[in-house]
Amino acid sequence: MDKFTKSEIIETSSETLYSRNPMFMGITNSFDFIIRRCNGAYVLAADILMHEIVKYEENHGVTFLLDNGEVVALTTNYTGIGGNRNGSGYNFSTSFSMTDVDVQNLKQHKITDVRITYLGGSYDHKLKEKKQDLIQRMLDLFNEL
């Protein structure tokens, strides 16, 4: 319970959906996230590391391809340029609101692929089998409360 707003806020620990380190030259792409529920509304907060500067605008974000062929497209809640430069690339911290339909789809289906869409392009990543049900398992944690 937030002592200032009286909101009920519950969140998972941070997990890594994917990290890519081609030819062991340093991580150039990764997706670390938590899932937060605030008064019943779900948000996926993410730190996305890319090898180039990424700018998000209103219609940019992340798309999950599900094992049944459907997609869940989440647009960023923040716009602007991710500017936290580190040795591996540029880190952009953002969040994505999830509708009840998004949450139900993510609970019922595994994610096979991820697409990050940003100004100037997109980045696709196929998930390893052991990561495909990670968001499902994290959302199921909220059922146990």
C-alpha positions in Angstrom: 0.0 0.0 0.0 1.4 3.4 -1.0 1.3 5.6 2.1 0.8 8.8 0.0 -1.8 7.7 -2.6 -3.3 4.6 -0.7 -2.8 2.7 -4.0 -2.2 -1.0 -3.8 1.0 -1.6 -5.7 2.5 -5.1 -6.3 5.4 -5.9 -8.5 7.5 -8.9 -9.6 11.2 -9.1 -9.4 13.2 -8.1 -12.4 13.7 -10.8 -15.1 15.5 -10.9 -18.5 13.3 -11.9 -21.4 16.3 -12.0 -23.8 19.9 -10.9 -24.1 22.0 -11.1 -27.2 25.8 -11.1 -27.2 26.9 -11.7 -30.8 30.5 -13.1 -31.1 30.9 -12.3 -27.4 31.5 -8.6 -28.1 29.4 -7.3 -25.2 25.7 -7.4 -24.8 24.2 -5.3 -27.5 20.5 -6.2 -27.2 18.6 -7.1 -24.0 15.1 -6.8 -22.5 14.8 -6.7 -18.7 11.4 -6.1 -17.2 9.1 -6.2 -14.2 5.3 -6.5 -14.1 3.5 -4.1 -11.8 -0.1 -4.1 -10.8 -1.5 -0.9 -9.4 -5.1 -0.9 -8.2 -5.9 -3.8 -10.7 -4.1 -2.2 -13.7 -1.1 -4.0 -15.2 2.1 -2.3 -16.4 5.1 -3.9 -17.9 8.1 -1.7 -17.1 11.2 -2.5 -19.2 14.9 -1.6 -19.7 15.7 -2.2 -23.3 19.3 -2.1 -24.4 20.0 -1.6 -28.1 23.3 -1.0 -29.9 22.1 2.3 -31.4 20.2 5.4 -30.1 16.6 4.6 -29.9 13.8 7.2 -30.1 10.3 6.2 -29.2 7.2 8.0 -30.4 3.6 7.5 -29.5 3.0 4.5 -31.8 6.2 2.7 -31.0 6.8 -0.1 -28.5 7.0 -3.9 -28.2 5.0 -6.6 -30.0 4.9 -10.2 -28.8 4.1 -13.0 -31.3 2.2 -15.7 -29.4 2.4 -19.4 -30.1 -1.2 -19.4 -31.5 -0.1 -16.8 -34.2 -1.8 -13.8 -32.6 0.1 -10.7 -31.5 0.0 -8.5 -28.4 1.2 -5.0 -29.3 2.0 -2.6 -26.5 2.9 1.0 -27.1 5.3 2.9 -24.9 4.0 5.2 -22.2 7.1 7.4 -22.6 8.4 9.1 -25.7 11.7 10.6 -26.4 15.3 9.4 -26.8 16.9 6.8 -24.7 20.2 8.3 -23.8 21.8 6.2 -21.1 25.0 5.2 -22.9 27.0 2.3 -21.5 29.7 0.1 -23.0 27.2 -2.2 -24.7 24.9 0.4 -26.3 22.0 2.7 -25.3 19.5 1.8 -22.6 16.0 3.0 -22.8 13.7 2.7 -19.7 10.0 2.7 -20.5 6.7 1.1 -19.6 3.8 -0.4 -21.4 0.2 -0.5 -20.1 -1.6 -3.8 -20.6 -5.3 -4.1 -21.1 -7.3 -6.9 -19.6 -7.3 -8.6 -23.0 -3.5 -8.3 -23.3 -3.1 -9.8 -19.8 -5.5 -12.7 -20.7 -3.7 -13.4 -24.0 -0.3 -13.4 -22.3 -1.5 -15.7 -19.5 -2.9 -18.2 -22.0 -0.1 -18.3 -24.6 3.6 -18.5 -24.8 5.6 -15.8 -26.5 7.8 -17.1 -29.4 9.1 -13.8 -30.8 9.6 -10.2 -29.8 9.7 -7.1 -32.0 10.9 -3.7 -30.6 9.7 -0.9 -32.8 11.4 2.5 -32.6 11.9 5.6 -34.8 13.9 4.4 -37.8 13.4 0.7 -37.5 12.7 -2.4 -35.5 14.6 -5.2 -33.9 13.2 -8.8 -33.9 14.3 -11.5 -31.5 13.2 -15.2 -31.3 12.9 -16.3 -27.7 14.6 -19.4 -26.4 12.1 -22.1 -25.4 12.9 -21.7 -21.7 11.9 -18.0 -21.8 8.7 -18.4 -23.9 6.5 -18.8 -20.8 8.3 -16.3 -18.5 5.6 -13.6 -18.7 2.9 -16.3 -18.2 4.6 -17.5 -15.0 5.0 -13.9 -13.8 1.4 -13.0 -14.4 0.3 -16.2 -12.6 2.1 -14.9 -9.4 -0.6 -12.2 -9.1 -3.3 -15.0 -8.9 -1.5 -16.4 -5.8 -2.0 -13.2 -3.8 
